[in-house]
Structures are given as structure tokens and as C-alpha cells.
Amino acid sequence: MPELPEVETVRRGLEPHMEGAKFERVELRRADLRFPFEDGFITSLEGQTITSVGRRAKYLQLDIENGLVLIMHLGMSGSFRVEASSAASQPGNFALPKGIHEKHDHVVFHLTDKSNNPVQVIYNDPRRFGYMALIARKDLETHKWFKDMGIEPIGNALDGAHLAMKFQNKKAPLKSALLDQKMIAGLGNIYVCEALWRSGLAPTRQAKTLAQKSGKPTAMAERLSGHIRDVINEAIEAGGSSLKDHRQTDGSLGYFQHRFAVYDREGENCLKPDCKGKISRMAQSGRSTFYCGTCQK
Ligand SMILES: [Zn+2]
């Protein structure tokens, strides 16, 4: 499943082609993905210009000049491919192998980009858990998908004080609290494991131990918030993390090159200098937690 870093990687791949581009024609090759396309989906987009290519948690958000936002979620196996006629003049940018499974190309956006070149952005999704919808920008904050969403794990909002404030009364295990999307949005299992390991914090410790009695953050909270930002940012730089079905929008692969320190390393040596521990695995809230019982307290 694409995690936040993959989605951000996709956003960065789409932005140069889609920002400022105009929808000339929208081609839906089926009536639905995970959900049916709503009535008027095509007519609301055709002839309109994309003003920005954003993201919130794992949702891509394309602002359209008519005040709507095109929401796109990749589900389990969604990916985009960009095909541009200007490719010949920009070698390297468009090393675009056609999808191996072109029968899973479900949506084709025929665009004119901001330099007036024709571009096709193709959405491919073998398992069809992805979805697209149009929501008015003014209704976005209160929409059910977004209204209870926590803060972004990258950016300035996430700091020790925020963690302490959110967790000060929580007896739940720290790992589970960090995966709560109402606390931090889009922070996935892999990255929580990595950030806890870097911080030397046991996944089972109570979340409220990140706050002092006064509600102020402990040193642990400060350390953890910094490591969360770092692991996510590093994964974005590496082009995302995990998914076999997934490819970057420029067609290049990069997902297997990113090595994790604890995730999926059960039984292997802890990579912390001076730690003689081995990585263990346990189940927490139905997810696998990987951790070092020696240096994570
Ligand atoms: Zn260790």
C-alpha cells in the first residue's frame, strides 16, 4: 500500500505536468473505481485549469479554477503514468515504460500543460481500491474524509509540544497512539517503527509518558517528533518505500533501494552502534511492530 512518502513522491512527479495545465478531455474507461464516478465528473473538469497540485495525508488534492478540488486516492495499487509528446526534447524526464498492465489504465486525463504541450496523465490501478471525487474547496475541511484528520507528520506543526498535548491522558501504547490518524495523519506502520527505534522508545510504553505532569513535553517527545519528520523526509527523498505495484510518475523505480533499520528485520542485529540486541517482532492492534528490546525503553 502506498504510504505518505510514496504519495508525496507521486505529487512531486505530477506537479510539473499538471500545475497550470488544462483538462482538454477526461476519459473514464469504467464507471467506477472503488466508488462510482459521480455524475458530472467529466463536465466539471473539461475546459478547466489546475491551479495547484497538493496533498493531505494520503490524498492528492488538485485545485481546479472553478473552485472544485479533484481528490485522488491511490488505494492499494494505484499509480500514474505521464506521457508527453515533448518527451523527445526532454530526454531523461520521460523515461516512461508503458504500463505492463495497460488493461488497468482506468482514467486518462488529456491535458495541455502550461507550456501548451499535450500531456496525458494516466491512472492505472489493478486492484481498484483507489478512488477519485470532486469536492468544493470551501467544503473540504468539513468533509468526512478530512474533518477529523490529524496534523501532517512533516512540517512545523508536529513538535514535542503537540505530541505531549495530544498524548497526555492516553494510556494506549505509544505505537498505537502514533498510528491514530486523528492524531497524526498519514503516518504509517513502517515509519512509526523506524521513528521509535531511532528515538530509543519502546512501542509498548504508554503514550502519556511523552508529557510531564504539567502537560509540557518531555525530552522524549522532542526527540520523537524530530525523528518522525526525519524518517518521512528521508523516505520522500528516496522516492517512497514499499510497494511492488507502485512506480514513480516518471516511470523510474526506487522503492526497493530504501533500507529500513528495524522494519522487516526480525532476528537480525540491531543497527545502533554499541547495541548488542536483535530485532524482535510482535503484533500490536493487528499490525506487526518491529523493535529492539535492548535499546528501546
Ligand atoms: Zn538495539
Boltz pocket constraint, residues with backbone or C-beta under 6 A from the ligand:
constraints:
  - pocket:
      binder: B
      contacts: [[A, 270], [A, 271], [A, 272], [A, 275], [A, 276], [A, 277], [A, 278], [A, 292], [A, 293], [A, 294], [A, 295], [A, 296]]
      max_distance: 6.0
